[in-house]
């Protein structure tokens, strides 16, 4: 990236796994040297290698390999095993999780990537979702907003200057995607009219959705202040948490 992430992100990797009530969020750049990509490919499972080979462009294939390799390195460090020994299984909508949660202290994680950036969240005993969005022009932004967000959100977007509207749209989109990934429902979640409300006593938000009233009491969403070119959000099955943000690897020059 042309600029380093904003303050509050420590040079990583994190020294220890999350304790109960902690969430570790790690940002990584995926544009790695070819030698690093080859090393990471060695630790992937056969199905991950097969998925990598299905990418048409080498750039996209390398990003996938880097993202999975960093995830395996991070989880392997926390579990005290080699990256290649980390075993995954997948939910009905494709959300990855550790194959034996009981034996791994119920570590749970989620990941997202956009452009050359990736975001990882790791916690314990709680469902978590994270989303990273590279901010770029969208020709159909208004149509997407009307299809996906509440009338209140659309009015908010409409009242902003164009340059602010674009960033705010991706802020809302990252919130929505993080929530869908946290629930494990992905695109199966009926989230037309998505909205959130400020959560009293903290920086997170309550989920508002007319057809899913129970979500308001269960889930919380927080924006992540990462980088001017990205919007990012975290969603979790918890009302409060201790958040620590890290960079992988440390940015050049410290």
Residue frames as qw, qx, qy, qz and C-alpha x, y, z in Angstrom:
[[0.000, 0.887, 0.461, 0.000, 0.00, 0.00, 0.00],
 [0.355, 0.661, -0.041, 0.660, 1.12, 3.55, -0.63],
 [0.242, -0.638, 0.322, -0.656, 0.46, 4.55, 2.98],
 [0.206, 0.047, -0.906, 0.367, 0.88, 2.70, 6.26],
 [0.394, -0.610, -0.668, -0.164, -2.24, 1.79, 8.24],
 [0.220, -0.781, 0.046, -0.583, -3.40, 4.33, 10.77],
 [0.038, -0.459, 0.694, -0.553, -2.35, 4.43, 14.42],
 [0.734, -0.204, 0.371, -0.531, -3.37, 1.72, 16.84],
 [0.962, 0.230, -0.132, -0.069, -2.01, -1.14, 14.74],
 [0.493, -0.696, 0.511, 0.103, 1.01, -2.77, 16.36],
 [0.410, 0.540, -0.706, -0.206, 3.83, -4.53, 14.52],
 [0.912, -0.164, 0.211, -0.310, 3.04, -8.24, 14.61],
 [0.519, -0.346, -0.674, -0.395, 2.54, -11.06, 14.62],
 [0.598, -0.639, 0.079, -0.477, 0.56, -11.18, 17.90],
 [0.078, 0.511, -0.809, 0.280, 2.69, -12.78, 20.65],
 [0.169, 0.031, 0.923, -0.343, -0.05, -14.97, 22.14],
 [0.132, -0.408, -0.803, -0.413, -3.49, -16.36, 21.35],
 [0.323, -0.482, -0.045, -0.813, -6.62, -14.48, 22.44],
 [0.016, 0.074, 0.842, -0.535, -7.94, -14.99, 25.95],
 [0.003, 0.621, 0.783, 0.013, -11.67, -15.22, 26.69],
 [0.003, 0.893, 0.320, -0.317, -13.25, -11.92, 25.69],
 [0.211, -0.592, 0.394, 0.670, -10.33, -10.90, 23.43],
 [0.741, 0.615, 0.268, 0.024, -10.41, -10.38, 19.67],
 [0.416, -0.465, 0.436, 0.649, -7.18, -10.20, 17.68],
 [0.616, 0.755, 0.199, -0.105, -7.43, -8.52, 14.28],
 [0.542, -0.374, 0.469, 0.588, -4.47, -8.82, 11.91],
 [0.546, 0.793, -0.002, -0.268, -3.97, -6.92, 8.66],
 [0.635, -0.265, 0.559, 0.462, -1.56, -8.37, 6.08],
 [0.394, 0.664, -0.320, -0.549, -0.41, -7.38, 2.63],
 [0.893, 0.135, 0.427, -0.050, -0.76, -10.20, 0.10],
 [0.616, 0.762, -0.197, 0.030, 1.65, -8.90, -2.56],
 [0.681, -0.593, 0.406, 0.141, 4.50, -11.09, -1.31],
 [0.107, 0.620, -0.700, -0.339, 7.74, -12.12, -3.07],
 [0.790, 0.203, -0.467, -0.342, 7.56, -15.24, -5.23],
 [0.380, 0.237, -0.839, 0.309, 9.78, -17.20, -2.82],
 [0.285, -0.048, 0.621, -0.729, 7.34, -16.53, 0.05],
 [0.749, 0.161, -0.075, -0.638, 4.39, -17.63, -2.08],
 [0.677, 0.250, -0.688, -0.083, 6.17, -20.91, -2.90],
 [0.128, 0.162, -0.822, 0.531, 6.88, -21.54, 0.78],
 [0.480, 0.047, 0.409, -0.774, 3.27, -20.86, 1.74],
 [0.747, 0.203, -0.373, -0.511, 1.95, -23.12, -1.01],
 [0.425, 0.221, -0.866, 0.142, 3.83, -26.01, 0.60],
 [0.091, 0.015, 0.771, -0.630, 1.75, -25.77, 3.79],
 [0.591, 0.082, -0.052, -0.801, -1.65, -25.77, 2.04],
 [0.647, 0.062, 0.730, -0.212, -3.94, -28.78, 2.05],
 [0.309, 0.110, 0.791, 0.516, -4.65, -30.62, -1.23],
 [0.171, 0.752, 0.632, 0.075, -8.08, -29.00, -1.55],
 [0.099, -0.883, -0.020, 0.458, -6.58, -25.53, -0.99],
 [0.289, -0.368, 0.604, 0.645, -3.96, -26.18, -3.67],
 [0.275, 0.411, 0.797, 0.347, -6.72, -27.30, -6.03],
 [0.059, 0.893, 0.403, -0.189, -8.67, -24.12, -5.32],
 [0.223, -0.719, 0.261, 0.605, -5.56, -22.05, -5.97],
 [0.324, -0.086, 0.735, 0.589, -5.05, -23.68, -9.35],
 [0.257, 0.646, 0.709, 0.120, -8.58, -22.77, -10.43],
 [0.001, -0.846, -0.075, 0.529, -7.74, -19.05, -10.44],
 [0.705, 0.646, 0.202, 0.215, -7.20, -17.85, -13.99],
 [0.251, 0.868, -0.235, 0.358, -4.80, -15.02, -13.15],
 [0.678, 0.083, -0.524, 0.509, -1.51, -15.62, -11.33],
 [0.043, -0.395, 0.301, -0.867, -2.08, -12.48, -9.25],
 [0.710, -0.348, -0.019, -0.612, -5.35, -13.86, -7.85],
 [0.906, -0.050, -0.413, 0.076, -3.82, -17.29, -7.29],
 [0.481, 0.242, -0.487, 0.687, -0.93, -15.77, -5.36],
 [0.316, -0.418, 0.214, -0.824, -3.27, -13.67, -3.23],
 [0.871, -0.276, -0.194, -0.358, -5.24, -16.78, -2.28],
 [0.824, 0.054, -0.447, 0.344, -2.10, -18.71, -1.41],
 [0.215, 0.355, -0.404, 0.815, -0.73, -15.80, 0.65],
 [0.528, -0.422, 0.071, -0.734, -4.01, -15.37, 2.51],
 [0.935, -0.221, -0.224, -0.165, -4.30, -19.05, 3.41],
 [0.715, 0.201, -0.444, 0.501, -0.62, -19.30, 4.23],
 [0.005, -0.420, 0.366, -0.830, -0.75, -16.35, 6.64],
 [0.733, -0.373, -0.020, -0.569, -3.93, -17.71, 8.24],
 [0.936, -0.070, -0.336, 0.084, -2.26, -21.09, 8.75],
 [0.486, 0.314, -0.447, 0.682, 0.86, -19.46, 10.18],
 [0.284, -0.460, 0.234, -0.808, -1.18, -17.37, 12.60],
 [0.856, -0.304, -0.045, -0.415, -3.35, -20.26, 13.81],
 [0.869, 0.114, -0.410, 0.253, -0.39, -22.64, 13.90],
 [0.221, 0.423, -0.463, 0.747, 1.47, -20.21, 16.16],
 [0.527, -0.399, 0.215, -0.719, -1.50, -20.05, 18.53],
 [0.951, -0.128, -0.069, -0.274, -1.96, -23.85, 18.54],
 [0.431, -0.636, 0.637, 0.071, 1.73, -24.71, 18.77],
 [0.800, 0.182, 0.551, 0.151, 1.76, -26.71, 15.52],
 [0.289, -0.141, 0.525, 0.788, 3.24, -26.30, 12.06],
 [0.389, 0.344, -0.060, -0.852, 1.15, -24.29, 9.61],
 [0.443, 0.156, -0.743, -0.477, 0.63, -27.37, 7.44],
 [0.182, -0.151, -0.943, 0.234, -0.89, -29.28, 10.37],
 [0.318, 0.223, 0.347, -0.854, -3.79, -26.86, 10.86],
 [0.060, 0.268, 0.914, 0.300, -6.96, -28.66, 9.76],
 [0.325, 0.114, 0.061, -0.937, -10.14, -26.90, 8.61],
 [0.179, 0.424, 0.880, 0.116, -13.72, -27.90, 8.00],
 [0.083, -0.090, -0.252, -0.960, -16.47, -25.82, 6.43],
 [0.364, 0.316, 0.591, -0.647, -20.01, -24.85, 7.39],
 [0.522, 0.505, 0.687, 0.030, -23.02, -25.30, 5.07],
 [0.349, 0.926, 0.141, -0.035, -22.39, -21.90, 3.47],
 [0.729, 0.508, -0.159, 0.431, -18.61, -22.30, 3.24],
 [0.229, -0.880, 0.289, -0.300, -17.44, -20.55, 6.41],
 [0.673, 0.263, -0.632, 0.282, -14.14, -22.16, 7.52],
 [0.590, -0.699, 0.246, -0.322, -13.48, -23.27, 11.11],
 [0.029, -0.508, 0.853, -0.115, -10.94, -25.43, 12.88],
 [0.618, -0.008, -0.723, -0.310, -11.69, -29.12, 12.45],
 [0.611, -0.370, -0.660, 0.233, -11.53, -29.90, 16.17],
 [0.112, -0.757, 0.037, -0.643, -12.66, -26.84, 18.11],
 [0.774, -0.621, -0.051, -0.109, -12.71, -28.61, 21.48],
 [0.872, -0.132, -0.001, 0.471, -9.06, -29.68, 21.16],
 [0.447, 0.392, 0.050, 0.803, -8.01, -26.18, 20.08],
 [0.177, -0.326, -0.449, 0.813, -9.56, -24.29, 23.01],
 [0.253, 0.763, 0.589, -0.078, -12.54, -23.22, 20.85],
 [0.171, -0.416, 0.258, 0.855, -10.49, -20.77, 18.80],
 [0.485, 0.677, 0.553, 0.022, -12.67, -19.21, 16.12],
 [0.277, -0.379, 0.319, 0.823, -11.62, -17.05, 13.22],
 [0.550, 0.732, 0.400, -0.043, -12.66, -15.32, 10.04],
 [0.415, -0.302, 0.365, 0.776, -10.82, -13.72, 7.14],
 [0.458, 0.822, 0.312, -0.131, -11.46, -11.30, 4.30],
 [0.492, -0.247, 0.353, 0.756, -9.34, -9.98, 1.47],
 [0.391, 0.872, 0.282, -0.086, -9.64, -7.12, -1.00],
 [0.375, 0.865, -0.324, 0.079, -7.04, -6.00, -3.55],
 [0.600, 0.366, -0.615, 0.357, -3.62, -6.73, -1.97],
 [0.220, -0.414, 0.551, -0.690, -4.90, -6.57, 1.60],
 [0.615, -0.258, -0.734, -0.128, -6.25, -9.24, 3.95],
 [0.362, -0.488, 0.370, -0.703, -7.87, -9.03, 7.35],
 [0.575, -0.101, -0.809, 0.067, -7.98, -11.86, 9.91],
 [0.473, -0.534, 0.253, -0.654, -9.94, -12.00, 13.18],
 [0.576, -0.013, -0.802, 0.154, -9.31, -14.61, 15.88],
 [0.452, -0.474, 0.300, -0.694, -11.26, -14.99, 19.12],
 [0.142, 0.078, -0.964, 0.210, -12.34, -17.72, 21.52],
 [0.063, 0.346, 0.872, -0.341, -15.76, -19.24, 22.01],
 [0.313, 0.655, 0.295, -0.621, -17.68, -16.64, 19.97],
 [0.612, 0.517, 0.495, 0.337, -18.74, -16.51, 16.34],
 [0.174, -0.689, 0.130, 0.691, -16.90, -13.74, 14.53],
 [0.629, 0.591, 0.405, 0.302, -16.90, -12.17, 11.09],
 [0.259, -0.633, 0.160, 0.712, -14.68, -9.59, 9.46],
 [0.611, 0.654, 0.392, 0.213, -14.82, -7.74, 6.15],
 [0.332, -0.498, 0.253, 0.760, -12.33, -5.65, 4.21],
 [0.518, 0.729, 0.440, 0.080, -13.36, -3.50, 1.25],
 [0.406, -0.103, 0.256, 0.871, -11.08, -1.59, -1.11],
 [0.238, 0.736, 0.342, -0.534, -12.82, 1.71, -1.82],
 [0.233, -0.055, 0.627, 0.742, -13.32, 2.10, -5.56],
 [0.421, 0.196, -0.091, -0.881, -15.95, 3.70, -7.84],
 [0.298, 0.239, 0.924, -0.021, -19.10, 1.65, -8.48],
 [0.142, -0.121, -0.486, -0.854, -21.37, 2.39, -11.42],
 [0.511, -0.437, -0.614, -0.414, -24.39, 0.76, -9.75],
 [0.203, 0.052, -0.667, 0.715, -23.76, 2.00, -6.21],
 [0.420, -0.070, 0.171, -0.888, -27.18, 3.65, -5.84],
 [0.773, -0.034, -0.437, -0.459, -29.01, 0.54, -7.04],
 [0.592, 0.021, -0.747, 0.302, -27.04, -1.70, -4.68],
 [0.004, 0.082, -0.526, 0.846, -27.69, 0.65, -1.76],
 [0.593, -0.062, -0.010, -0.803, -31.44, 0.72, -2.40],
 [0.794, 0.007, -0.560, -0.235, -31.52, -3.06, -2.72],
 [0.658, 0.009, -0.655, 0.372, -29.46, -3.80, 0.41],
 [0.217, -0.015, -0.494, 0.842, -29.82, -0.98, 2.94],
 [0.010, -0.655, -0.679, 0.333, -32.64, 0.62, 4.89],
 [0.189, 0.856, 0.325, 0.354, -34.41, 3.81, 3.82],
 [0.392, -0.904, 0.044, 0.164, -32.60, 5.65, 6.63],
 [0.642, -0.332, 0.417, 0.550, -29.18, 4.54, 5.36],
 [0.475, 0.480, 0.499, 0.544, -30.07, 5.50, 1.80],
 [0.036, -0.964, -0.211, -0.158, -31.15, 8.96, 2.97],
 [0.545, -0.730, 0.217, 0.350, -27.86, 9.32, 4.85],
 [0.627, -0.017, 0.498, 0.600, -25.85, 8.39, 1.75],
 [0.322, 0.724, 0.463, 0.397, -27.89, 10.70, -0.49],
 [0.180, -0.978, -0.109, 0.007, -27.17, 13.72, 1.73],
 [0.633, -0.533, 0.283, 0.485, -23.37, 13.33, 1.53],
 [0.270, 0.767, -0.409, -0.415, -20.99, 14.88, -1.05],
 [0.886, 0.337, -0.277, -0.158, -19.96, 12.31, -3.70],
 [0.431, 0.485, -0.694, 0.312, -16.46, 11.67, -2.29],
 [0.302, -0.274, 0.690, -0.598, -17.89, 11.07, 1.21],
 [0.838, 0.091, 0.077, -0.533, -20.80, 9.05, -0.11],
 [0.753, 0.363, -0.546, -0.047, -18.47, 6.48, -1.69],
 [0.190, 0.326, -0.790, 0.484, -16.51, 5.88, 1.53],
 [0.498, -0.111, 0.496, -0.702, -19.71, 5.76, 3.58],
 [0.857, 0.180, -0.228, -0.426, -21.26, 3.24, 1.18],
 [0.668, 0.285, -0.670, 0.155, -18.29, 0.89, 1.67],
 [0.121, -0.284, 0.685, -0.660, -18.44, 1.42, 5.43],
 [0.733, 0.010, 0.257, -0.630, -22.02, 0.18, 5.38],
 [0.839, 0.296, -0.402, -0.216, -21.15, -2.63, 3.00],
 [0.356, 0.363, -0.781, 0.362, -18.30, -3.83, 5.23],
 [0.409, -0.174, 0.582, -0.681, -20.65, -3.86, 8.23],
 [0.840, 0.154, 0.008, -0.520, -23.19, -5.90, 6.32],
 [0.747, 0.368, -0.553, -0.020, -20.65, -8.39, 5.01],
 [0.092, 0.368, -0.780, 0.498, -18.96, -8.82, 8.40],
 [0.601, -0.080, 0.458, -0.650, -22.34, -9.61, 9.95],
 [0.878, 0.258, -0.187, -0.357, -23.24, -12.13, 7.23],
 [0.589, 0.404, -0.675, 0.186, -19.90, -13.86, 7.70],
 [0.172, -0.332, 0.704, -0.604, -20.22, -13.90, 11.49],
 [0.764, 0.012, 0.297, -0.573, -23.58, -15.67, 11.32],
 [0.375, -0.173, 0.882, 0.226, -22.15, -18.20, 8.85],
 [0.572, 0.565, 0.546, -0.236, -25.10, -17.60, 6.54],
 [0.340, -0.108, 0.515, 0.779, -23.22, -15.63, 3.92],
 [0.206, 0.006, -0.396, -0.895, -25.35, -14.62, 0.97],
 [0.301, -0.382, -0.858, -0.164, -28.17, -16.85, 2.26],
 [0.135, -0.450, -0.547, 0.693, -29.00, -14.23, 4.93],
 [0.145, 0.731, 0.542, 0.389, -32.02, -12.12, 3.84],
 [0.396, -0.458, -0.237, 0.760, -30.57, -8.71, 4.61],
 [0.109, 0.583, 0.385, 0.708, -32.58, -6.31, 2.47],
 [0.354, -0.830, -0.169, -0.396, -33.06, -3.19, 4.59],
 [0.744, -0.163, -0.381, 0.523, -29.89, -3.70, 6.64],
 [0.080, -0.834, 0.091, -0.538, -29.24, -1.04, 9.31],
 [0.603, -0.151, -0.585, 0.522, -27.48, -0.64, 12.66],
 [0.299, -0.891, -0.121, -0.319, -27.95, 1.54, 15.73],
 [0.172, 0.606, -0.581, 0.515, -25.28, 2.85, 18.14],
 [0.728, -0.318, -0.593, 0.128, -24.71, 0.58, 21.12],
 [0.345, -0.883, 0.065, -0.311, -24.96, 2.51, 24.41],
 [0.661, -0.674, 0.327, 0.047, -21.66, 2.56, 26.28],
 [0.664, -0.248, 0.568, 0.418, -19.35, 1.47, 23.49],
 [0.102, 0.507, -0.446, -0.731, -18.13, 1.98, 19.91],
 [0.134, 0.094, 0.939, 0.301, -20.01, -1.00, 18.49],
 [0.460, 0.041, -0.183, -0.868, -23.45, -1.07, 16.86],
 [0.547, 0.156, 0.756, -0.325, -26.58, -3.15, 17.26],
 [0.046, 0.075, 0.796, 0.599, -27.98, -4.87, 14.18],
 [0.464, 0.356, 0.352, -0.731, -31.38, -3.62, 13.07],
 [0.172, 0.051, -0.797, -0.577, -33.44, -5.72, 10.70],
 [0.599, -0.093, 0.099, -0.789, -37.24, -5.89, 10.65],
 [0.879, 0.030, -0.362, -0.308, -37.42, -9.60, 9.84],
 [0.748, 0.042, -0.553, 0.365, -34.71, -10.61, 12.38],
 [0.334, -0.842, 0.045, -0.421, -35.48, -8.85, 15.69],
 [0.876, -0.457, 0.006, 0.156, -33.38, -11.28, 17.77],
 [0.713, 0.367, -0.074, 0.592, -30.21, -10.09, 16.02],
 [0.049, -0.832, 0.097, -0.544, -30.37, -6.79, 17.92],
 [0.683, -0.669, 0.219, -0.196, -29.76, -8.49, 21.25],
 [0.956, -0.103, 0.169, 0.214, -27.21, -11.02, 20.05],
 [0.738, 0.296, 0.149, 0.588, -24.79, -9.37, 17.62],
 [0.149, -0.894, 0.022, 0.423, -22.55, -6.31, 17.69],
 [0.705, 0.527, 0.176, 0.442, -20.67, -4.66, 14.81],
 [0.339, -0.801, 0.079, 0.487, -17.67, -2.32, 15.03],
 [0.571, 0.808, -0.104, 0.104, -15.89, -0.30, 12.35],
 [0.796, -0.305, 0.125, 0.508, -12.11, -0.76, 12.11],
 [0.144, 0.959, -0.142, -0.197, -9.98, 2.33, 11.42],
 [0.886, -0.033, 0.318, 0.336, -7.43, 0.78, 9.09],
 [0.422, -0.131, 0.433, 0.786, -6.33, 2.78, 6.06],
 [0.281, 0.474, 0.013, -0.834, -7.69, 5.61, 3.86],
 [0.350, 0.243, -0.681, -0.596, -8.11, 3.22, 0.90],
 [0.350, -0.157, -0.921, -0.063, -10.13, 0.60, 2.81],
 [0.598, -0.399, 0.128, -0.683, -13.30, 0.21, 4.84],
 [0.431, 0.087, -0.885, 0.155, -13.33, -2.59, 7.41],
 [0.613, -0.419, 0.119, -0.659, -15.70, -3.96, 10.03],
 [0.171, 0.125, -0.944, 0.253, -15.87, -6.64, 12.71],
 [0.691, -0.307, -0.144, -0.638, -19.02, -8.47, 13.85],
 [0.244, 0.181, -0.901, 0.310, -19.27, -10.78, 16.83],
 [0.622, -0.480, -0.563, -0.256, -21.69, -12.75, 18.97],
 [0.523, -0.335, -0.463, 0.632, -20.86, -10.63, 22.05],
 [0.060, -0.951, -0.299, -0.049, -21.83, -7.27, 23.52],
 [0.137, -0.931, 0.336, 0.052, -18.29, -6.26, 24.53],
 [0.942, 0.110, -0.018, 0.317, -14.77, -7.38, 23.72],
 [0.370, -0.763, 0.296, 0.440, -11.13, -6.39, 24.11],
 [0.747, 0.652, 0.096, 0.086, -9.74, -5.55, 20.68],
 [0.434, -0.629, 0.422, 0.488, -6.06, -5.65, 19.67],
 [0.695, 0.711, 0.049, -0.092, -4.97, -4.81, 16.11],
 [0.601, -0.462, 0.502, 0.416, -1.74, -6.04, 14.52],
 [0.521, 0.717, -0.322, -0.334, 0.17, -5.81, 11.25],
 [0.799, -0.158, 0.550, 0.183, 1.65, -8.88, 9.54],
 [0.711, -0.168, -0.318, 0.604, 4.51, -8.47, 8.86],
 [0.232, -0.718, -0.163, 0.636, 5.76, -5.18, 10.38],
 [0.479, 0.867, 0.137, 0.006, 5.60, -2.35, 7.80],
 [0.722, 0.310, -0.058, 0.616, 8.86, -1.46, 6.09],
 [0.172, 0.534, -0.202, 0.803, 10.81, 1.05, 8.14],
 [0.077, -0.080, -0.725, 0.680, 9.05, 0.07, 11.37]]
